[in-house]
Amino acid sequence: MLSVLRRTAYRNLFTAQVVALLGTGLLTVALGLLAIDLAGGQAGAVLGTALTIKMIAYVFVAPVMAALVERLPRKGVLVGADLVRAAIALGLPFIDQVWQIYVLVFILQSASATFTPAFQALIPVVLPGEKEYTKALSLSRLAYDLESLVSPLLAAALLAVMSFHNLFVGTMIGFLVSAAMVLATRLPTIPASHSQGSLLHRTTLGTRIFLREPSLCGLMALNLVVATATALVLVNTVVYARDLFGGSNTDVAIALAFYGVGSMLVAFLAPRVLERTPDRTFMLTGGWILIAGLIAVAFLASTEQSSIHLTDNSWAIFLGLWVLLGIGTSMISTPSSRLLRRVATDDTRSYLFTAQFSLSHACFLLAYPLAGWVGAAAGQETVALVLAACALIGTIAAIVLWPATGPSGSKEEVGPPARNGSTQLAAEAEGEGSVDAASGESAEKAQHGTERGQ
C-alpha cells in the first residue's frame, strides 16, 4: 500500500492532506474550548449550531463552488481555499461574540467544501491506474482514522504548555503547510472543462449523473447506511460509555479508538480484497454488517438497562461492536470513490466528486439529529433500532438500484472497467450544457452504456 508514495506528486498531496487534517483536528478541540469560554453552559448549543452550519456548507455550498471554480487552475483553487482557511483560523482567537463564531465557521467550512472535492477529484488524475488509486483510497482512510486518534492527543499535549488560543495558530500553520505542499507539487495537465450551460445546470450536473447511473444510485443509498452507523458512534458513544456502562471520559476515547481500529483494518486489507471481489459485493457486505451491528447494539442496550444481565463482559462486547461498526463503514466508504472514477470523464469528474461530497453529508445532516433526538427522547435501545431500520432501507435500496447485472445482462466483472458508459455520460453532459445555453432545453435522450467492473 505504501508503494504509491513513491509517486512524488501523490506523496506531496498526501502530506498536504495529513497536515491539514491535523490542523482541522486542533481546530475541533480549540473551537469547543472557545465555545465554553464565550457561552459557558450553552457551549453545547453553540457547538451543535456550528456543526449544523458546517453540514449546510458541505451540502449546499460545495456544488455551487464546484461550478464557479471549474474553469480555474486546480492548483490555484486548492491553494486559495487553504489560504482562506488559514486566515479564518488566525481570526478565531480574537472574536468575543458567539455570532462571530457562526460567521467564521461558515466561511471556513465553505472553503473546506471547495478544497475537499477538488482535492479528491485530482487524485485519480495523478494516479490513473486502478490498483494505485485503490491504495491511495486506503491511505486516505487511514489518514482520517489516525487523525481522530492523534489530534486529541496532540491538542492535550499542547494545552499542557499553552493557552487553547494557540491551537488556532497550529491550525493556521497546518493549512499554510498544506498550501505550500500543493504549490510545490507538479500536477499533471488537466484538460479544460467543456461543460456549458447556466450556473444552475452546472451546479446540479453531478447529482443528475448520480440519478442516471445505477452504481451511483446504489452509492447514494449506501451513503445513508454509513451515516446511520457513524451518527450512532459519534453522537451516542459518550452516552453508552458514561451512562450505560458507568465509565469515564477515558472510556469514551477508548470506544472511539476501537471504532477507528475497525476502520483501519479494512483500509489495510481493501487493496488486496478488491482485486478479486466486486465493489458491489464488498460494499453491500459492509451494509449488512452495519445492520447486524446496530441491531446487536440495541440488544446490548436493552440488556444493560434491564435488571437481568446476560453476561459480565458487556463492556468488551460493546467494544467489539464498535470495531464491527468501524469495519462496516469503511467497507462502504473506502471503495466508494472507485465508482466515481469509473463513471467520470475529464468534463464531469469534479462535479461527480462534489456531488458525492454533498450527498453523503446530506445523509449526515439527517442522521446526526436523528441519533441525538431519538436517543434523548426514547432511549438508546430505540435509537439503535431506528438507525438499523434506516440502514436496512438503504441497503435494500442499493441492491435494487444497483443490480449485479447491467442493462445488457452482462455479469459483474472484477478489474479495470470498460469506459463506454462514462464516455456517453460526458457527451450527454456537454450536450445538455450546449442546449441549455442555446435554447433552455435539456438533451436527456442519450442512452447510457453498461458500466462494467463494479
C-alpha positions, 0 to 999 in steps of 0.5 A: 500500500505504501508503494504509491508514495513513491509517486512524488506528486501523490506523496506531496498531496498526501502530506498536504492532506495529513497536515491539514487534517491535523490542523482541522483536528486542533481546530475541533478541540480549540473551537469547543474550548472557545465555545465554553469560554464565550457561552459557558453552559450553552457551549453545547448549543453553540457547538451543535449550531456550528456543526449544523452550519458546517453540514449546510456548507458541505451540502449546499455550498460545495456544488455551487463552488464546484461550478464557479471554480471549474474553469480555474487552475486546480492548483490555484483553487486548492491553494486559495481555499487553504489560504482562506482557511488559514486566515479564518483560523488566525481570526478565531482567537480574537472574536468575543461574540458567539455570532462571530463564531457562526460567521467564521465557521461558515466561511471556513467550512465553505472553503473546506467544501471547495478544497475537499472535492477538488482535492479528491477529484485530482487524485485519480488524475495523478494516479490513473491506474486502478490498483494505485488509486485503490491504495491511495483510497486506503491511505486516505482512510487511514489518514482520517482514522489516525487523525481522530486518534492523534489530534486529541492527543496532540491538542492535550499535549499542547494545552499542557504548555499553552493557552487553547488560543494557540491551537488556532495558530497550529491550525493556521500553520497546518493549512499554510503547510498544506498550501505550500505542499500543493504549490510545490507539487507538479500536477499533471495537465488537466484538460479544460472543462467543456461543460456549458450551460447556466450556473444552475445546470452546472451546479446540479450536473453531478447529482443528475449523473448520480440519478442516471447511473445505477452504481451511483444510485446504489452509492447514494443509498449506501451513503445513508447506511454509513451515516446511520452507523457513524451518527450512532458512534459519534453522537451516542458513544459518550452516552453508552460509555458514561451512562450505560456502562458507568465509565469515564471520559477515558472510556469514551476515547477508548470506544472511539479508538476501537471504532477507528481500529475497525476502520483501519483494518479494512483500509489495510486489507481493501487493496488486496480484497478488491482485486478479486471481489466486486465493489458491489459485493464488498460494499453491500457486505459492509451494509449488512454488517452495519445492520447486524451491528446496530441491531446487536447494539440495541440488544446490548442496550436493552440488556444493560438497562434491564435488571437481568444481565446476560453476561459480565463482559458487556463492556468488551462486547460493546467494544467489539461492536464498535470495531464491527461498526468501524469495519462496516463503514469503511467497507462502504466508504473506502471503495466508494470513490472507485465508482466515481472514477469509473463513471467520470470523464475529464468534463464531469469528474469534479462535479461527480466528486462534489456531488458525492461530497454533498450527498453523503453529508446530506445523509449526515445532516439527517442522521446526526439529529436523528441519533441525538433526538431519538436517543434523548427522547426514547432511549438508546435501545430505540435509537439503535433500532431506528438507525438499523431500520434506516440502514436496512432501507438503504441497503435494500435500496442499493441492491435494487438500484444497483443490480449485479447485472447491467442493462445488457445482462452482462455479469459483474466483472472484477478489474479495470472497467470498460469506459463506454458508459462514462464516455456517453455520460460526458457527451450527454453532459456537454450536450445538455450544457450546449442546449441549455445555453442555446435554447433552455432545453435539456438533451436527456435522450442519450442512452447510457452504456453498461458500466462494467467492473463494479 
